[in-house]
Amino acid sequence: MSDPLNLKQFIRTVENFPIDGIQFRDITSLIETPEAFVKTCAELTKVTKAFGATMIASIESRGFIFAGSIANDLSLPFVLARKPGKLPNETYKKSFELEYGNTSIEIQKNTKISENERVVIVDDLVATGGTAIACCELFTENFNVKNSNICVLGVIDLPDLGGSSLIESQGYAIHTLVSYKD
């Protein structure tokens, strides 16, 4: 398990949540501990700056916690990728599968996104990659952003579920802070 910033101690594993057989990685302790939260946000901001991001996007809802801090620190636009029916304007929608169900995310059509943006998509965790790839595809399919101009940024990676490899194989960059190998 990779943990160069020593953050694992602040991440709890909850067995059988939200359904039997799932080991849920709970970031609640991390965000409740100022030292750990500040260290996490600082590192995510550093990676975002190194990527040359011009825009931050985040996936509902835990990704918002970190993305808001990054966008604030770097004075970048912050785009919300939300569950259906949560945004007030007409949206682009992308459906995908989770390890325990199906869902979709949306981005507002009136959001100002150019094809030359360098987008960092922030979430708390990368598992199967379905959520992150769906968000990436909202940008590539609807705003013509190149795959190479998108970086998926997460706190936690579960590489045994294959998401990080799948994200990379589709030409997107990926960076996570803590990696759990089973």
Z-matrix of the N, CA and C atoms (Angstrom, degrees):
N
C 1 1.456
C 2 1.523 1 109.05
N 3 1.298 2 115.52 1 127.64
C 4 1.457 3 121.76 2 -179.70
C 5 1.533 4 109.20 3 -91.55
N 6 1.329 5 115.17 4 129.55
C 7 1.460 6 120.83 5 -178.93
C 8 1.532 7 110.10 6 -155.11
N 9 1.348 8 117.59 7 62.94
C 10 1.459 9 119.85 8 -174.21
C 11 1.528 10 114.87 9 -62.74
N 12 1.319 11 118.39 10 -24.04
C 13 1.470 12 121.00 11 -179.77
C 14 1.531 13 112.73 12 -96.14
N 15 1.338 14 116.74 13 3.20
C 16 1.468 15 122.36 14 179.40
C 17 1.536 16 111.80 15 59.81
N 18 1.335 17 115.72 16 46.12
C 19 1.465 18 121.06 17 -178.91
C 20 1.530 19 113.30 18 -94.93
N 21 1.313 20 117.03 19 -18.70
C 22 1.471 21 119.85 20 -175.30
C 23 1.529 22 112.19 21 -56.08
N 24 1.299 23 116.94 22 -34.28
C 25 1.466 24 120.48 23 -179.17
C 26 1.532 25 112.19 24 -60.18
N 27 1.336 26 117.18 25 -18.58
C 28 1.460 27 121.54 26 -179.23
C 29 1.535 28 112.83 27 -101.07
N 30 1.333 29 117.15 28 5.10
C 31 1.465 30 121.65 29 -178.24
C 32 1.524 31 108.34 30 -115.41
N 33 1.314 32 115.80 31 117.21
C 34 1.465 33 121.03 32 179.92
C 35 1.515 34 110.43 33 -88.23
N 36 1.320 35 116.23 34 150.45
C 37 1.460 36 122.09 35 171.73
C 38 1.522 37 107.36 36 -106.05
N 39 1.339 38 115.77 37 123.83
C 40 1.452 39 121.66 38 179.16
C 41 1.525 40 106.85 39 -110.48
N 42 1.318 41 115.81 40 116.41
C 43 1.465 42 121.26 41 -178.57
C 44 1.532 43 111.11 42 -73.76
N 45 1.338 44 115.09 43 143.17
C 46 1.474 45 122.73 44 173.40
C 47 1.529 46 113.70 45 58.05
N 48 1.328 47 115.96 46 42.55
C 49 1.457 48 120.77 47 176.33
C 50 1.517 49 108.51 48 -135.59
N 51 1.292 50 120.42 49 133.24
C 52 1.462 51 129.32 50 3.44
C 53 1.531 52 113.66 51 -82.63
N 54 1.341 53 117.16 52 -7.61
C 55 1.467 54 120.67 53 175.51
C 56 1.527 55 108.30 54 -136.89
N 57 1.324 56 116.05 55 164.91
C 58 1.464 57 120.77 56 178.63
C 59 1.524 58 111.16 57 -56.10
N 60 1.317 59 114.77 58 138.68
C 61 1.453 60 121.14 59 176.89
C 62 1.520 61 114.95 60 93.43
N 63 1.320 62 117.71 61 -11.50
C 64 1.466 63 121.20 62 -179.75
C 65 1.528 64 109.40 63 -95.09
N 66 1.330 65 116.43 64 133.93
C 67 1.462 66 121.97 65 170.95
C 68 1.528 67 106.32 66 -100.71
N 69 1.319 68 115.90 67 104.17
C 70 1.461 69 122.24 68 -176.54
C 71 1.518 70 109.32 69 -84.08
N 72 1.331 71 116.82 70 126.95
C 73 1.464 72 121.73 71 176.88
C 74 1.523 73 107.47 72 -92.51
N 75 1.319 74 115.80 73 110.25
C 76 1.460 75 123.52 74 -172.25
C 77 1.527 76 111.00 75 -95.91
N 78 1.345 77 116.21 76 115.53
C 79 1.467 78 121.59 77 -179.42
C 80 1.524 79 112.88 78 -87.76
N 81 1.327 80 117.66 79 3.10
C 82 1.467 81 120.65 80 -177.20
C 83 1.525 82 111.83 81 -53.97
N 84 1.320 83 117.51 82 -46.64
C 85 1.473 84 120.48 83 -179.61
C 86 1.518 85 111.33 84 -62.02
N 87 1.320 86 116.95 85 -37.15
C 88 1.459 87 121.40 86 -179.82
C 89 1.523 88 110.68 87 -63.01
N 90 1.329 89 116.93 88 -46.97
C 91 1.467 90 118.67 89 -177.63
C 92 1.525 91 112.57 90 -77.04
N 93 1.326 92 116.87 91 -17.36
C 94 1.463 93 120.60 92 176.40
C 95 1.522 94 112.40 93 -84.74
N 96 1.330 95 117.56 94 -8.88
C 97 1.458 96 122.34 95 -179.46
C 98 1.520 97 108.44 96 -108.34
N 99 1.334 98 118.11 97 103.96
C 100 1.471 99 120.36 98 -174.20
C 101 1.526 100 114.36 99 -50.18
N 102 1.324 101 117.83 100 -44.98
C 103 1.468 102 120.84 101 -179.19
C 104 1.531 103 111.02 102 -58.31
N 105 1.309 104 117.36 103 -45.18
C 106 1.469 105 121.48 104 -178.79
C 107 1.524 106 111.17 105 -70.59
N 108 1.327 107 116.92 106 -41.09
C 109 1.461 108 120.87 107 -179.09
C 110 1.530 109 110.74 108 -65.41
N 111 1.323 110 116.66 109 -45.33
C 112 1.470 111 120.78 110 179.70
C 113 1.530 112 109.87 111 -62.83
N 114 1.334 113 117.20 112 -44.50
C 115 1.462 114 121.16 113 179.42
C 116 1.537 115 110.69 114 -61.28
N 117 1.321 116 116.94 115 -42.73
C 118 1.468 117 121.75 116 179.28
C 119 1.520 118 111.00 117 -63.20
N 120 1.321 119 116.79 118 -49.94
C 121 1.472 120 120.65 119 -178.93
C 122 1.523 121 111.23 120 -62.95
N 123 1.324 122 117.34 121 -39.59
C 124 1.469 123 120.66 122 179.49
C 125 1.522 124 110.74 123 -62.69
N 126 1.312 125 117.21 124 -42.88
C 127 1.466 126 120.41 125 179.95
C 128 1.525 127 111.23 126 -68.48
N 129 1.328 128 117.71 127 -41.71
C 130 1.467 129 120.59 128 177.86
C 131 1.530 130 110.30 129 -62.75
N 132 1.318 131 117.24 130 -38.57
C 133 1.464 132 121.59 131 177.16
C 134 1.524 133 110.56 132 -64.75
N 135 1.310 134 116.93 133 -42.38
C 136 1.471 135 122.06 134 178.86
C 137 1.531 136 110.77 135 -60.12
N 138 1.321 137 117.53 136 -45.49
C 139 1.473 138 121.96 137 179.60
C 140 1.526 139 110.06 138 -64.70
N 141 1.320 140 116.57 139 -42.19
C 142 1.468 141 121.75 140 179.98
C 143 1.527 142 110.79 141 -61.88
N 144 1.310 143 116.28 142 -44.26
C 145 1.465 144 120.74 143 179.32
C 146 1.530 145 110.23 144 -64.06
N 147 1.330 146 117.64 145 -42.95
C 148 1.467 147 121.85 146 179.93
C 149 1.532 148 111.22 147 -63.21
N 150 1.322 149 117.77 148 -31.75
C 151 1.465 150 121.60 149 177.94
C 152 1.530 151 111.29 150 -72.73
N 153 1.306 152 116.95 151 -18.94
C 154 1.465 153 120.93 152 -178.50
C 155 1.514 154 112.69 153 79.03
N 156 1.312 155 115.98 154 34.41
C 157 1.468 156 120.94 155 -176.85
C 158 1.524 157 111.82 156 -60.44
N 159 1.333 158 114.35 157 143.09
C 160 1.461 159 121.42 158 172.56
C 161 1.520 160 110.56 159 -112.28
N 162 1.340 161 115.70 160 -6.61
C 163 1.461 162 120.88 161 -176.38
C 164 1.524 163 108.87 162 -157.65
N 165 1.328 164 115.41 163 143.11
C 166 1.460 165 122.65 164 174.54
C 167 1.521 166 107.36 165 -109.66
N 168 1.323 167 115.96 166 136.64
C 169 1.462 168 121.18 167 171.22
C 170 1.516 169 106.61 168 -126.12
N 171 1.311 170 115.95 169 154.90
C 172 1.453 171 118.13 170 177.57
C 173 1.507 172 110.75 171 -146.54
N 174 1.316 173 112.41 172 152.19
C 175 1.448 174 122.36 173 -176.58
C 176 1.524 175 108.75 174 -99.14
N 177 1.321 176 115.07 175 132.85
C 178 1.466 177 121.23 176 179.99
C 179 1.519 178 110.48 177 -59.14
N 180 1.243 179 120.75 178 138.92
C 181 1.448 180 126.54 179 -5.37
C 182 1.519 181 112.42 180 -117.77
N 183 1.335 182 117.89 181 -29.69
C 184 1.471 183 118.33 182 -174.93
C 185 1.526 184 112.75 183 -66.76
N 186 1.320 185 117.92 184 -27.05
C 187 1.457 186 120.14 185 176.74
C 188 1.516 187 112.44 186 -61.67
N 189 1.353 188 116.48 187 -28.96
C 190 1.467 189 120.76 188 -179.73
C 191 1.525 190 111.58 189 -58.65
N 192 1.324 191 116.29 190 -34.60
C 193 1.462 192 121.54 191 -176.94
C 194 1.525 193 110.36 192 -57.38
N 195 1.325 194 116.39 193 -43.99
C 196 1.462 195 121.86 194 -176.63
C 197 1.528 196 111.58 195 -86.30
N 198 1.315 197 116.76 196 -38.49
C 199 1.469 198 120.91 197 -176.21
C 200 1.524 199 112.03 198 -63.77
N 201 1.319 200 117.00 199 -38.52
C 202 1.461 201 119.95 200 178.86
C 203 1.516 202 111.70 201 -60.82
N 204 1.314 203 116.37 202 -40.46
C 205 1.460 204 121.37 203 178.72
C 206 1.530 205 110.58 204 -65.37
N 207 1.324 206 117.20 205 -45.10
C 208 1.470 207 121.64 206 -179.64
C 209 1.529 208 110.01 207 -62.95
N 210 1.327 209 116.58 208 -48.96
C 211 1.471 210 120.70 209 -179.23
C 212 1.524 211 110.45 210 -59.25
N 213 1.318 212 116.87 211 -41.18
C 214 1.457 213 121.18 212 178.53
C 215 1.532 214 110.89 213 -64.57
N 216 1.318 215 116.72 214 -48.58
C 217 1.472 216 120.54 215 -177.39
C 218 1.523 217 112.36 216 -61.56
N 219 1.337 218 117.47 217 -35.34
C 220 1.463 219 121.27 218 -175.85
C 221 1.532 220 113.08 219 -103.32
N 222 1.334 221 116.97 220 2.13
C 223 1.480 222 122.10 221 -178.56
C 224 1.526 223 111.60 222 52.96
N 225 1.341 224 115.94 223 49.74
C 226 1.463 225 122.06 224 -179.86
C 227 1.522 226 110.54 225 -111.57
N 228 1.343 227 116.89 226 153.02
C 229 1.465 228 120.02 227 174.50
C 230 1.532 229 109.93 228 -62.56
N 231 1.320 230 115.88 229 146.74
C 232 1.464 231 122.92 230 -177.22
C 233 1.525 232 108.29 231 -122.89
N 234 1.339 233 115.95 232 113.48
C 235 1.468 234 123.19 233 -178.28
C 236 1.528 235 108.99 234 -101.43
N 237 1.328 236 115.79 235 131.94
C 238 1.458 237 120.80 236 179.28
C 239 1.531 238 111.14 237 -93.55
N 240 1.330 239 116.06 238 129.12
C 241 1.459 240 122.29 239 169.93
C 242 1.527 241 105.10 240 -105.55
N 243 1.344 242 115.90 241 108.69
C 244 1.464 243 120.31 242 -169.64
C 245 1.514 244 112.78 243 -117.87
N 246 1.316 245 114.46 244 165.37
C 247 1.456 246 121.89 245 174.62
C 248 1.524 247 109.09 246 -66.86
N 249 1.326 248 117.39 247 155.52
C 250 1.478 249 120.28 248 -177.43
C 251 1.533 250 112.63 249 -56.18
N 252 1.335 251 113.48 250 140.03
C 253 1.458 252 120.42 251 175.70
C 254 1.516 253 115.25 252 83.36
N 255 1.324 254 118.43 253 4.18
C 256 1.468 255 121.33 254 -177.35
C 257 1.524 256 113.58 255 -97.94
N 258 1.337 257 117.11 256 -14.29
C 259 1.462 258 120.66 257 -178.78
C 260 1.524 259 109.65 258 -104.57
N 261 1.333 260 118.77 259 141.68
C 262 1.461 261 121.83 260 -171.54
C 263 1.534 262 115.53 261 -79.87
N 264 1.333 263 117.93 262 -16.56
C 265 1.463 264 120.40 263 -176.85
C 266 1.524 265 110.71 264 -108.29
N 267 1.327 266 115.95 265 173.91
C 268 1.461 267 121.27 266 177.21
C 269 1.532 268 108.64 267 -59.99
N 270 1.340 269 116.73 268 142.37
C 271 1.465 270 120.23 269 -172.96
C 272 1.526 271 112.64 270 -129.17
N 273 1.333 272 113.94 271 160.52
C 274 1.454 273 122.74 272 162.91
C 275 1.520 274 105.54 273 -92.75
N 276 1.324 275 116.67 274 140.35
C 277 1.468 276 120.89 275 -175.42
C 278 1.521 277 109.90 276 -126.98
N 279 1.326 278 116.20 277 141.52
C 280 1.462 279 122.43 278 177.10
C 281 1.522 280 108.69 279 -134.51
N 282 1.335 281 116.11 280 123.78
C 283 1.462 282 121.66 281 177.80
C 284 1.521 283 109.81 282 -93.52
N 285 1.327 284 116.10 283 152.35
C 286 1.464 285 121.08 284 -179.28
C 287 1.518 286 109.41 285 -160.03
N 288 1.342 287 114.84 286 168.76
C 289 1.461 288 121.49 287 179.11
C 290 1.524 289 110.13 288 -104.04
N 291 1.314 290 114.67 289 141.39
C 292 1.463 291 122.20 290 171.50
C 293 1.517 292 108.26 291 -100.83
N 294 1.328 293 117.12 292 172.45
C 295 1.458 294 118.59 293 176.49
C 296 1.524 295 111.76 294 -68.27
N 297 1.343 296 117.26 295 -12.12
C 298 1.459 297 120.28 296 179.87
C 299 1.528 298 112.51 297 -137.76
N 300 1.340 299 118.13 298 32.52
C 301 1.463 300 120.22 299 176.38
C 302 1.516 301 112.69 300 155.62
N 303 1.329 302 116.32 301 -170.94
C 304 1.466 303 123.66 302 178.54
C 305 1.517 304 109.19 303 -122.62
N 306 1.321 305 115.94 304 151.12
C 307 1.459 306 120.67 305 176.73
C 308 1.523 307 108.25 306 -162.21
N 309 1.317 308 117.12 307 -169.25
C 310 1.460 309 121.47 308 176.03
C 311 1.523 310 109.00 309 -152.32
N 312 1.335 311 114.54 310 163.82
C 313 1.462 312 121.31 311 175.34
C 314 1.520 313 108.47 312 -131.49
N 315 1.332 314 114.24 313 160.36
C 316 1.460 315 120.52 314 -176.67
C 317 1.528 316 110.82 315 -137.35
N 318 1.334 317 114.54 316 150.86
C 319 1.461 318 123.24 317 170.86
C 320 1.517 319 106.41 318 -128.68
N 321 1.318 320 117.02 319 140.29
C 322 1.459 321 121.03 320 -179.14
C 323 1.530 322 111.11 321 -65.72
N 324 1.314 323 115.54 322 137.03
C 325 1.467 324 121.49 323 179.33
C 326 1.519 325 112.16 324 -66.19
N 327 1.332 326 117.72 325 -27.75
C 328 1.468 327 120.29 326 -177.44
C 329 1.531 328 113.28 327 -83.63
N 330 1.318 329 118.20 328 3.72
C 331 1.462 330 121.52 329 177.86
C 332 1.527 331 108.96 330 -69.97
N 333 1.315 332 116.43 331 132.77
C 334 1.468 333 121.98 332 -178.86
C 335 1.526 334 109.74 333 -79.41
N 336 1.333 335 115.19 334 101.90
C 337 1.462 336 121.89 335 179.96
C 338 1.522 337 107.94 336 -133.22
N 339 1.333 338 116.72 337 121.00
C 340 1.465 339 119.95 338 178.20
C 341 1.524 340 109.67 339 -96.84
N 342 1.313 341 115.90 340 160.87
C 343 1.468 342 120.06 341 -178.68
C 344 1.527 343 112.42 342 -67.80
N 345 1.314 344 117.99 343 -14.68
C 346 1.464 345 121.33 344 -179.61
C 347 1.525 346 113.82 345 -94.35
N 348 1.330 347 117.07 346 3.90
C 349 1.468 348 119.54 347 179.29
C 350 1.522 349 110.71 348 -60.19
N 351 1.309 350 114.84 349 150.83
C 352 1.468 351 122.24 350 168.06
C 353 1.527 352 105.03 351 -112.85
N 354 1.322 353 114.77 352 106.30
C 355 1.458 354 122.27 353 -168.83
C 356 1.526 355 110.97 354 -104.10
N 357 1.315 356 116.43 355 128.49
C 358 1.458 357 121.85 356 170.20
C 359 1.521 358 106.99 357 -105.42
N 360 1.329 359 115.24 358 121.80
C 361 1.464 360 122.08 359 179.68
C 362 1.523 361 107.65 360 -101.63
N 363 1.315 362 116.35 361 118.84
C 364 1.464 363 122.23 362 -173.30
C 365 1.524 364 110.83 363 -105.12
N 366 1.319 365 115.19 364 132.50
C 367 1.464 366 121.59 365 171.22
C 368 1.520 367 107.71 366 -143.87
N 369 1.314 368 116.09 367 166.29
C 370 1.456 369 118.51 368 -179.05
C 371 1.518 370 112.16 369 -77.49
N 372 1.352 371 117.77 370 -29.73
C 373 1.453 372 120.36 371 -170.39
C 374 1.523 373 111.03 372 -150.00
N 375 1.337 374 116.23 373 141.69
C 376 1.465 375 122.32 374 172.24
C 377 1.524 376 106.97 375 -111.57
N 378 1.320 377 116.08 376 118.50
C 379 1.464 378 121.63 377 178.80
C 380 1.535 379 108.58 378 -112.28
N 381 1.319 380 117.58 379 -94.81
C 382 1.471 381 120.82 380 179.38
C 383 1.518 382 112.31 381 -82.23
N 384 1.325 383 116.91 382 -12.46
C 385 1.455 384 121.69 383 178.92
C 386 1.513 385 114.64 384 87.66
N 387 1.316 386 118.06 385 -5.39
C 388 1.464 387 121.04 386 -176.64
C 389 1.514 388 113.98 387 -59.88
N 390 1.301 389 117.15 388 -44.78
C 391 1.459 390 120.91 389 -179.29
C 392 1.524 391 110.96 390 -65.59
N 393 1.321 392 116.17 391 -47.56
C 394 1.463 393 120.58 392 -178.45
C 395 1.523 394 111.42 393 -63.50
N 396 1.326 395 117.08 394 -44.40
C 397 1.463 396 120.22 395 -179.54
C 398 1.524 397 110.49 396 -65.42
N 399 1.322 398 117.69 397 -39.84
C 400 1.469 399 120.20 398 176.94
C 401 1.524 400 110.10 399 -59.27
N 402 1.310 401 116.67 400 -42.32
C 403 1.466 402 119.86 401 179.22
C 404 1.523 403 110.37 402 -66.66
N 405 1.324 404 117.54 403 -43.95
C 406 1.467 405 120.87 404 176.54
C 407 1.526 406 110.20 405 -56.05
N 408 1.323 407 116.50 406 -44.48
C 409 1.464 408 121.03 407 -177.47
C 410 1.525 409 112.56 408 -67.96
N 411 1.319 410 118.10 409 -27.63
C 412 1.462 411 119.52 410 172.76
C 413 1.528 412 109.81 411 -59.20
N 414 1.311 413 116.58 412 -38.84
C 415 1.466 414 120.94 413 179.64
C 416 1.530 415 112.06 414 -76.61
N 417 1.337 416 117.27 415 -43.79
C 418 1.474 417 119.31 416 -176.89
C 419 1.524 418 112.10 417 -71.71
N 420 1.310 419 117.51 418 -40.71
C 421 1.465 420 121.64 419 -175.41
C 422 1.522 421 113.64 420 -80.14
N 423 1.317 422 117.92 421 -30.87
C 424 1.464 423 120.63 422 -173.60
C 425 1.525 424 114.44 423 -107.74
N 426 1.327 425 116.67 424 -21.99
C 427 1.463 426 119.95 425 -178.02
C 428 1.534 427 112.20 426 -123.69
N 429 1.330 428 116.55 427 3.45
C 430 1.476 429 123.84 428 177.37
C 431 1.524 430 114.34 429 59.46
N 432 1.327 431 117.13 430 28.71
C 433 1.464 432 120.87 431 175.03
C 434 1.541 433 106.86 432 -73.64
N 435 1.331 434 116.80 433 135.05
C 436 1.464 435 121.14 434 -179.88
C 437 1.528 436 110.41 435 -71.18
N 438 1.329 437 116.20 436 145.01
C 439 1.470 438 121.44 437 177.62
C 440 1.526 439 110.92 438 -53.03
N 441 1.326 440 116.70 439 -41.13
C 442 1.464 441 121.12 440 -177.30
C 443 1.533 442 112.67 441 -68.77
N 444 1.321 443 117.43 442 -11.98
C 445 1.468 444 121.57 443 178.24
C 446 1.527 445 112.36 444 -97.96
N 447 1.331 446 116.32 445 14.49
C 448 1.465 447 120.81 446 179.84
C 449 1.522 448 109.25 447 -123.43
N 450 1.327 449 115.20 448 132.52
C 451 1.466 450 122.03 449 175.25
C 452 1.520 451 108.89 450 -123.65
N 453 1.312 452 116.32 451 126.88
C 454 1.459 453 122.09 452 173.73
C 455 1.532 454 106.59 453 -89.35
N 456 1.313 455 115.32 454 125.94
C 457 1.457 456 121.09 455 -175.55
C 458 1.527 457 108.75 456 -123.69
N 459 1.329 458 116.18 457 123.15
C 460 1.458 459 120.10 458 -178.83
C 461 1.509 460 112.11 459 -135.31
N 462 1.313 461 114.60 460 161.02
C 463 1.461 462 119.75 461 174.80
C 464 1.523 463 109.16 462 -78.23
N 465 1.339 464 117.02 463 -44.27
C 466 1.466 465 122.64 464 -172.57
C 467 1.525 466 110.45 465 -120.95
N 468 1.331 467 115.89 466 140.26
C 469 1.460 468 122.83 467 172.78
C 470 1.525 469 108.25 468 -121.21
N 471 1.326 470 115.27 469 134.43
C 472 1.464 471 122.30 470 172.51
C 473 1.533 472 106.97 471 -112.25
N 474 1.338 473 118.17 472 77.55
C 475 1.462 474 121.22 473 -170.88
C 476 1.522 475 114.79 474 -61.38
N 477 1.327 476 118.32 475 -26.03
C 478 1.459 477 120.21 476 179.17
C 479 1.526 478 112.41 477 -65.41
N 480 1.336 479 118.12 478 -18.30
C 481 1.464 480 121.39 479 177.32
C 482 1.532 481 111.86 480 -87.21
N 483 1.333 482 116.89 481 -6.40
C 484 1.462 483 121.28 482 170.72
C 485 1.507 484 117.85 483 85.54
N 486 1.317 485 118.95 484 -1.05
C 487 1.452 486 120.98 485 -175.74
C 488 1.510 487 114.41 486 -64.99
N 489 1.316 488 116.81 487 -45.43
C 490 1.468 489 119.34 488 -177.69
C 491 1.529 490 110.69 489 -63.99
N 492 1.319 491 117.66 490 -40.05
C 493 1.472 492 121.14 491 177.46
C 494 1.522 493 111.09 492 -64.96
N 495 1.328 494 116.68 493 -40.82
C 496 1.461 495 120.87 494 179.26
C 497 1.529 496 111.06 495 -64.78
N 498 1.310 497 116.61 496 -41.98
C 499 1.467 498 121.49 497 178.49
C 500 1.532 499 109.77 498 -60.28
N 501 1.318 500 116.66 499 -48.36
C 502 1.469 501 121.12 500 178.61
C 503 1.522 502 111.90 501 -62.14
N 504 1.339 503 117.42 502 -40.52
C 505 1.467 504 121.02 503 -177.69
C 506 1.525 505 112.20 504 -64.73
N 507 1.329 506 116.76 505 -21.25
C 508 1.459 507 120.86 506 178.88
C 509 1.531 508 112.46 507 -93.24
N 510 1.331 509 116.24 508 7.81
C 511 1.456 510 120.53 509 173.56
C 512 1.514 511 116.06 510 88.95
N 513 1.328 512 116.94 511 10.37
C 514 1.460 513 121.12 512 176.61
C 515 1.527 514 109.00 513 -95.22
N 516 1.325 515 116.83 514 149.11
C 517 1.461 516 120.86 515 172.76
C 518 1.532 517 107.71 516 -80.24
N 519 1.311 518 115.72 517 154.35
C 520 1.465 519 119.91 518 175.82
C 521 1.525 520 108.77 519 -144.66
N 522 1.326 521 115.01 520 141.57
C 523 1.456 522 120.97 521 176.33
C 524 1.525 523 108.08 522 -145.78
N 525 1.326 524 116.45 523 129.78
C 526 1.461 525 121.51 524 176.39
C 527 1.532 526 108.47 525 -130.87
N 528 1.325 527 116.06 526 161.39
C 529 1.457 528 120.88 527 -176.16
C 530 1.526 529 113.47 528 -97.61
N 531 1.320 530 117.58 529 -33.82
C 532 1.461 531 122.52 530 -178.10
C 533 1.517 532 108.31 531 -128.79
N 534 1.328 533 116.94 532 130.72
C 535 1.458 534 121.45 533 179.73
C 536 1.515 535 109.73 534 -119.08
N 537 1.333 536 116.38 535 126.15
C 538 1.464 537 122.10 536 176.55
C 539 1.513 538 108.89 537 -105.44
N 540 1.306 539 116.66 538 121.46
C 541 1.470 540 121.79 539 172.98
C 542 1.518 541 107.00 540 -109.31
N 543 1.344 542 115.14 541 132.32
C 544 1.479 543 118.98 542 179.05
C 545 1.513 544 110.97 543 -81.64
